[in-house]
Amino acid sequence: MSGTAQRLQITAASPDPALLDLPWHVPLEDWPAENLAALPRGISRHVVRFARLSGRVIAIKEIGETVAHREYELLRQLRKLDVPSVEPVGVITGRRAPDGEPLEAVLITQHLSFSLPYRALFSQSLRPDTATRLIDALAVLMVRLHLAGFYWGDVSLSNTLFRRDAETFAAYLVDAETGDLHDRLSVGQRSYDLEVARVNIIGELMDLQAGEFLDEDEDAVAIGDALAERYQELWKALTEVESFGYGERWRVQARIDRLNDLGFDVGELDITTDVEGTSVRIQPKVVDAGHHSRRLMRLTGLDVQENQARRLLNDLDEFRAATDRQAEDESFVAHDWLTEIFEPAVRSVPREMRTKLEPAQVYHELLDHRWYLSQQQGRDVPMPEVAASYVRTILPTRPDEQAVLGTRAEDLRDSDTAGVPHVDDLDPDRLIG
């Protein structure tokens, strides 16, 4: 093995010496169980395995050397652009079996804690509108990618990971193999990406119906169409030019407030007036996602998803009103809310149950449980009582979502979609322009 290890070439920004301890001389599909982490895998055209490394979990994908380096660089660029995507760890080439047979290169990424592939989500007992919520999350991700100039090329639920975000989900790009980064995307490129997404998603949902993971009464085509509608609505809200009379300048702030409500900050506006100075045109030039999460981070240091932040900020506002501290500096109130309310509630979860959900998601569910108990008992139930009830009756039924889940990929049906158009049947030259 030492001779084989010496021929390995590792490309990584911060290479971990423990990488050399993994069995790179063995084809990935034959790796021994002691090296693997029990995680559900989505459908992939390549062999993918999860392994433990220095107290964390990494995803390893066997792929051609040129493609591996290209995807590694693309993922690095997406991380710099603050687009939701998996974190690249490195590329390993020069692998050989003990008999000298060359083995494919591998791309290594950091496993996204508390994330779930869509098929694992549908294997659990979730709300009936799970598909719609996943589509909404994917639409937001696509808009963010397109604003950054990233053309995905193979948009699908399979190439996406999902994290719980209060009552919704947040989507993360997990496969950039077919992607490309541009200064700006054309209308044709965006349209093609959207059509690929629509076709792939319809096929994936029909596959779920065939495997009895999704109710057969659900209209897969309508859900796929809904992605395009949601995307177009959001893109228009973030980019459209708005014109109004010079005396209606209040509409500039109204536009900013509307984008903030959608969860986006406006970094720069393009504001122009006509020659007579009677009308004004505004168009957002720089739009950054994460309005509420940035505000919560600034006030409390908590780094959470956007809708989780929205829920926590609402609770902070309620705490501020209940303690009659509206006139006090918000940062002081936020500190007290964090130390007196949020942290004690989250710490009430026993250590052995803390891998089930992220702390912010736990607190979101505690707020829901408090509302339920208060309605049931006709009184405001204190948070310590709520937490004790939640830990006793709700949390034990939830699967672990940090790294090891109750659902194995082997238990999920991986049958191909049948009778559904494939993206290869689409003509990109007809749409890109």
N, C-alpha and C positions, 0 to 999 in steps of 0.2 A: 504493500500500500504506500510505502514511503516514496517509491519511485514514481508512482502515479500521482501522489500529492504534489511532488515537485514540478510536475508538468502543468498543474492547474494555474490558470490565470484569473485573478479576481479583480474586477473593476468595481470599485465602490468608493464613495466619498469618505466613509469612515469604516473601513473593513474590520470585522469582528474576528479575532483569531480563532474563536470557537467554530467558525465556518469550516475550518480544516478537519474538525472532528467528525463531520457528517460523511456518510458513505457515498461519495461522489463517483466511486468506481462501479456502482450498482445502478442499473436503469431505474428511473424514478418509480415506475409502476411496481418494481420488485423490492422497494425499500422495506426493511424490517419494521414491525409494529413498534418496537421500542424507540424508534426515531420519530414516530409520527404523533401528531396531536389529533384527537378525535373531533374533527370539525366537519360540518356538512359542506359538501362542495356543490357549486352550481354546475351547469352543463358547460363543457369547454371542448374546443377542438383539439386541445393539447392535454397531455398528462399533467395534472396538478396535484400536489401534495402539501400538507401543512406539517411543519416540524417545530419542535421547541428549540430555542437558541438563546442561551444566556438569560433565562427567565422571561422570555417573550416568545411569541408565536410568529413564524414567518410562512409565507406562501411561496412555493417553488414551482415554476412552470418550465417544462422542457420545450425548447423552441429553437429555431435556427439562429446561428450566431449573429448574423447581420440584423435580423429582426429583433433579437434580444437587446442588442446595443441601442438600436433605434428607439424601441419602446422605453428603455431605461431613461434615455435622454428626454423623451417626450414627457414622461411622468415627472422628471425633475423640473422641467419647465412649467408644467401645470401646478406643481407645488409652489413654485416661486410666484405664480400668478394668483395664488390663494384660491384655486378652484378645487372643489371637493373631489379628491381622488386618493387612491392608495399611495403610500409612501414607498418609493423604490429603495431597495437596500443594495443591490449590486447585480452583476452578471458574472457567471463562472463559465469559462471555456477551457478547452484542453482536457476534457474528461475522457478517460479510457477505462475499459473493463480490464480485469486481470490478464485476459488473453491478448490485450493490446487493441481490441476492437474500439474504434472511436465512438463516443457517446455524445448525444446532442448537448448543446449549451443550455444553461438554465438562467431564467430571470427570477430574481428574488425580490419580493416585496414584503413590507411589514403587514401582518394581519391587522385589520381594522377592528379594534375591540368593540364588542357589543353590536357588531354588524351581522346581518343575516342575508343570505341569498334568497331570492324570491320564492324558490321552491320550498325552502325550510319554513318560511313564513306561512305558506299555504298548508303545510303539514300540521300546523298548530290550530288551536281553536281560537280563531280571530273573528272580528266583526265582519258582517256580510259585505261591507263596502271596502274591504282590504284592497281589492284590485284598483278601485278608483283612487284610493289614497296613494298607492304606489305610482300610479300614472301621474298624479299631481306632482309627486316628488321628482319623477323623472323629467317632467316638463320644466320644472324649475332648474334642474341640473343642466338640461339642454340649453336653456336660455343663458345660463351663466357661462357655459362652455362657448357658445356662439358669440357672446359679448366679448369674450377673451380672444376670439379669432381661432378657436379650435374646431376643426371639422372631424367628427368622430368616425364616420364611414360605416359603422356597424352597430348602431344603437339598438339595444335590446335589454330586457330585464335580466338576461343571463350575464351580460357584461356590466352589471350594476350591483352594488351592495347597498343595503338599506339599514339605517339606524332609526330606532324609535325617537320621535321628536314630539313629545306631549301626545296629542291625539292623532298626529300625522306621522309621516316618515321623512327622513332626510336621505337623499340619494348620493352615492359616491361612484365615480367612474373607477372600474377595476381592470379594464382591458383597453389599452390605447394602441394595440397592434396595428389597426387600420387607420389610425388618426393622422392628422397633419395640422400643424400650427401655421396660421397666416396672420398678417397684420390686420386684415379684415375679411370677413366672409361675404361672398356675393349672395344675392337673393336665391340664385340657383343652387348653390352649395347648401344653404340652410334648408331649402325646400327638399332637396334630395335626402339629407339627413333625417328630416321629419318623416318623409315617406318610407324610408328604410325602417325607422322606428315603428311606424304604424303597422307595416306588414309583419315585422318580426314579432311585435307584441300580440297581434291577433293570433299568429301561429302558436306562440307560447301559451296563451290563455286557452286555446283550443286543446292543446296538449294536456293542460291541467284538467280540463273537463273530461278528456278521455281517461285520465288517471283517477278521476273522481276526487280531485283536490279542489275543484271549483264547481259550484252548482251549474248544472247543464242549462238552467233557465237564464243564466247570465249571458248577455249579448256581447260576445268577444269582439265583434266588428264595431259595435257602438263604443266599447271601451277604447279600442284603438283609435277610432275617430275622435274621441274625447281628448286624447293626448294632443292631437293637432290643434283642436279648438283651444285648449288650455294654453298651449305654447303660444299661439297667435295672440291671444288676449294679453298674456304677460309681456310678450315682445312689444306689442303696441303701447302698452302702458309705460314701458321703460324707455322707448325710443321715439315715439311719435312727436311730430312738430305741432305745437298748439299756438293758435293765433287769437288775439283778443284786442279790444280797444285800449287806448293808452290810459283811460281812466279806470281800468280794471286791473291795476298792477297787483292787487291782492291775490290774483290768480297764480302768480309766481310761487308764493308761499303755499297756496293750496295744492299746487302740483307737487311740491316737495313733500308736503304732509301726506299726500296720497301714496307717493312712492315709499315713504317711511312706513305707512300702514301695511304695505306689501312686503316689508322686511328689507328694503334697500335704502342705502344712503346715496345722496346725490353729491358727488365730489366736485362736479363742475357743470354749469349750465351755459348754453349758448343763447344769449339774449340779444335780439336785434330789433330795431325800429325802422319803420319806413321813412321815406324822405320827408314827408310832412309831419312825422312824429305823432301820427294819429293811431297807429296800430303797433303791436308788439308781437314778436314771434319768439317762442322759447323751445328749446330742445335739450334734453339731458345729454351731456357729452361723456361724463365719467359717472358710472353707476356701480356702486359696490354693495354686494349682498351682505347681510349680517347687521342690520341696524340695531335690533334689540339685543343680540348677543354681544355686540361691542359695548353697548350702554351698560349691560349687566357686568361685563368684564371690568369696565372702568370703575363701577361702584363697589363691586364685591370681590373681584378677582376670579369669579367662577367662569370657566370656559365651557359653554354648553351649546346645544343646538338652538336654532333661531326661535322655534315655537316654544321650546322649553323656557328660553329666556323671556319670552313674552308672558308666559304663565307666571314665572317667578317674579317678574317686575310688577305684575298685577297684585300678587300677594304682598310684595313690598309696599305698594301704594296703599293697600288695605291696612297693613300694619301701621303705616304712617298716620292714616286717618284715625285708626282706633286708639292710638296713643297721643292724638292731638298734637302732632309735631309737624304740621304742614309748613310752618314758618321757619323750621330749622333746616340747616344745611343738609341736603339729601345724602351726602356721603356719610355723615355721622349716623343718620337714621339707618342707612344701608348696613353699616358696620354692626349696629345693634341687632338688626333683623337677622343678619348672617350668624352671629354668635349666640343669640338668644332663641331663635326660631328654627332656622334652616339646619344648622349643624347638629343641634340636639336631636332633631327629628331623624336625620339621616343616620346618626350614630346609634339610634335605637334599633337599627337592623343588625341582627347578630352577624358576627364576622363570617360565619360559614355560609350566609345567604347573600353576601355582598357581590358575588359574581353574577347574580341573576339579572340585575338592571343597573344602569348608571345612576349615581346619586341624584342627579336632576330629574331623571325619569321616576325614581322612587318618590321624590318629593311631589311631583306632579300627581302621581297616583294616590299619595297621602291626602292631597287636597280634594281629589275626587271622593275618596273614602270618607273624609270629614263631612263633605256635603251630604253623602248618603246617610251616615250615622245621625247627623243633625236633623235631617228630614224624618228619619225613622223615630227618633227619640223626642223630637219637638223642642230641642235646646241646642245651644252652641256647644258642641263637644270639644273639650280642650285637646290640643295636639298630642300630649302624652297618651291620653286614652285612645285617640285615633291610631297612633303608631302601634300601640300594643295590640289593638284589634287587627290592624293590617298585617302585622308580622305573624299573628296567630292564625288568621283565616284566609288571607289572600296570597301573601308572598310564597308560602310553601308550595302552592300549586303552579308557580311560574317556573319555566325551564331556565337553566343557566344560559346567559347570553354573552358573557364576557369572552369566553374562549371555547368552552366545551359545552355543547348543546345536547339535549336529549335526543335529537333527531340525527340519524346518520344518513349521509348521502346514499349509502347502499340501500337504504330502506325506501328511497324515493324512486319512482319510475322515471327512467331517462329515455323513454321512447321518443323518436323523432316525430315532428309534426307531419301529418299526412294530409294531402289534399289542400294544402295552403300554399299560396305563392311564395317563392323564396326571393330574397333580395337580389340574388344573382340574375333574376329575370327582369330587373329594372335597368333602365338605360341611363347611366349618369350623364352621358354627353347630351342627352335631351334636356337635362334639367340644370346643369351647371353652366352659368354664364355671368 
